[in-house]
Amino acid sequence: METTVMVGLAVVATVSEPEVVIRLENVSVRYRVPTEPVGSFKEYMIRRLQRRVNHRDLWALRGVTLSVRKGEIFGIIGRNGAGKSTLLKSIARVLRPTEGRVWVKGRVAPLLEIGAGFHPELTGRENVYLNATMLGHSRREIEARFWEIVEFAELGDFIDAPLRTYSTGMMARLGFAVATAWEPEILIVDEILAVGDEAFRRKCQARMEQFRQNGATVLLVSHNLAQVQAICERAAWLDRGEVRALGPAADVVRRYQQANV
């Protein structure tokens, strides 16, 4: 989008505004939680048919409105239970909001949790094909990128071992390598960089920065505030499902730290 700047009747300059690729308008997500513990799904269904299940409403998000521009790395911070993962799942279309509207333009590659889309009894090799297929890639595309994925994940001979033998860091490396082997238009990363060694985290950050330079958008949830300030341009602070602050990452982090001293 371009905006023409005028002084009086003279056109001074034409300023190009970054394109918005994610927009949330008054988004709320409600979970219905049973007020009494239920031992099994069968028991739950029986009690529900008998109308003996009482629920309470838990609002994970309340009236969230924000937009993310093309080509930026956008951070989301907040305490555990603040609604960060629910927000990402709504953007990734894993969850449908109870109220409001989510608009997304572009192909999304979500990394929502460690091990998501993987099967523990399959080998690393088999999980690469499984996970990449779920992301919409053909077998030919996967074969062409397979060894690049293995090299980036630094798995070597472990690629043919069952996933249940992998450490948390190894699963995180494999998940990130698969999701970013093909440059997405929108990459969603939920705390995946909180595991693994410092060298691998730097490599992941370098790849995200490369994506940004090529016009991709990255949404990053992290408790590592220094990391958010270092690589994010803007950020949002979620607190109990509501946006407490939105703006330049350094300003949002500072407000969050001041409120949580």
N, C-alpha and C positions, 0 to 999 in steps of 0.2 A: 504494500500500500504506500502511496506517495502523498505527502502533504505539502501544499504550496504555501510558503511563508510570504506575506505581503506587508509592506510598510506604506501606509497611505494607499495609493493606487499602483505602486510600483511592485513588481514581482522581484523579490530579492533572491530566493533560492527555492529549490525543490528538494525536500528532505524525504528520503526513503525510510519508511517505518517497517520494522521487522514484522513478518507475517505471524499471526497467532495460529498455533496448531493444536492447542488444547484450551478448552474453555469450560469452566464449571460455573453454573448459574444456580445459586441457592440450593446446593446439593445437600441432602440429608439422607442418612442410612440408619434404619432402625432394625435391631435384632429383637426377636421375641424369646425371652429366656424363661424356662419353667421355674416356678418358685420353689418346687420340691424336687429332690434328686430322683431321676428315673434310671433304673438299672440296665435296661436294654431297649432297643428300638421296638421290639414286640410289646413290651410293657407299656411303652409310650403310646403306641397305636391303640392298644386296648383301652387305656385310660382316656385317650382322646375321643374314641368312639363313645365311651361312657360319659363324656363331657366332665371328666374329673381332673383335667389338666389346667392349672392356672398359670398364667404368664405375667411377666412384667416387661415393660418396654425398656430397652437399652439403646440409647441413641449414640451410635459410634461417630456420626458426623451430624452437625447441625448448621444448616444455612451457609455452607462453604461456597464462596465465590472467588474465583481467581482465574488468571489466564497465563499461559506459558508460550513464549515466542519461539519461532523456528531458530535453531542453531544455538540455543543457550543451554547451559547446565544449571538446572533448577533444583535447589536443595529443599528438603522437608525435614524439620526437626521437631522434637517434642519428647515428652516422657513416654515410657511404656504405657500402652492403653490410651494414648491421646487420639488415635484414629488414623495414624499415618499409613499403616498397611491397608486399612479399609479404603482410604483415599486412592491408593495406587490400584487396588483391585477394581475400583469403580472406573478408573481411567482405562484399565486393561480390559474392561468389559467382562470381568469375572463376576462382578456383583452388579446388580441393577439397583440404582438409587431408589429409595422410598419416595423421595420428593426431589424436585429439581431436574436439571438437564446437564448431561455430560456430552460435549462435542469434541471429537478427536479427528484430526486430518492426518493420515499417513499410516504406514505399516508399523505396528507396535511389536517390539520384542521384550517380553516381560521376564525379569529375574526376581520373582516375588519371594522365594524362600529357598533355602538350601535343599537340594534333593527333589524339588518340584519337577514333575515330568520324567523322573528316573524310576527304574525298577531295581530294587536291591539284589535280586537274584540274577540279573543279567550282567554281562561283562561291561566294562567301560566302553568298548567298541560298539556293542549292541545298543547301549544307552545313547551313544552319539547319534546313531541312526534313528532311534526311537524319538529322542528329544527334538532333533532337527526336523523330522517328519511332522511332528506336532506343531512346529513353527512354520510349516508350509513349504518346506524344501523337498525337491525330488531326490530320488536315489542317486541320479547322475550328479546333481549339484553337491550332494553330501560326499560322494566318492572323490570329487574334484578338490574338496576342502578338508578331507579327513585328516591327512597328516599335518596340515597347518594347525588344525584344532589340537591334535595330540601334542605338537611342539609347543604351542602357546600354553597349554595346560600343564606342561612339564611332567607328564605321566610316564613316558617311556614304556618299559616293559609292563607296567601296571595296567595298561590299556586293555589287556585281555584277562585281567583278574575280575572276579565278581565285585559289583559295586559295594556289597555289604562289607568288604574288606578295606574299603577306602576310609581314610580319616575325613573329618569335617572339612578341613582345608582342601583336600584332594577333590571332594565333591564340588566345593565352591569353585575351584579352578576349572573343572570340567564344565560346570554350568555356565560360567562366564565365557569360556572359550567357544562353546557351541552358540550361545545367544549372540555373540559379537563376531562370529566368523563371516557373516554377511552383514554389511553395514545397514542397520535399520534406520528408518526415518525417525522413530521414537524409541529410545531405550529406557526401560524402567528397571531400576536397581534398588532392591530393598535389603539393606544391611549385608549384602553379599561380600562387601569389601571389609567387613569387620573380622573376618577369619583369614588365615594364611599369613605368610611372612611379609615383611615390609617390602622386599624386592618385588614380590608379585603384586602387591597393592600399587606400587609405583608403575608397574607395567600396565595394570588395568586403568589407572588414571591417565597414562599417556595415550592409551587407545581411545578413551572417552574424549580426550582433548582433540585427538585426530578426527573423531566423528563430528565434534562441534565445528571444527574448521571446515569440514566438508558439508555443513548445513544440517546435520542431524541434531535432534533434541534429546537431552538426557534428563530424566527425573531421578534424583538420588535421595533416598532416605538413609540417614546416618546419625549415630550418636557421637561420632567423632567431629566435634565442632571445629577443630582446626582444619580438618579435611574439607568441611563445607565452606569455610572461609577461603581456603586456598584454591578450590576449583569451581565453586559456584558463583555465578554472577548475581542471582537473586535467590531468595529463600522465603519459605513460609513457616511460621511457628504455629503448630497445632496444640491446643490445650483443651482436653475434654471434648474433643470433636469440633471445636470452633477455631477459627483463625484469629490468633492473638496479635500477630504482626506479619506484615508482608512488605518486601522491599529489598534493597541491597543486602547481600548475604551478611556482610560485616555488621550492619545495623541490627538485623534480626537476631543474629547470634548474641550481640551485646545485650539486647533487651531480654533475651531468654536467660542469659547468665545472671543479669541483675535480679531477675525475678526468682532465681533458684539458688541464691547464695545461702 
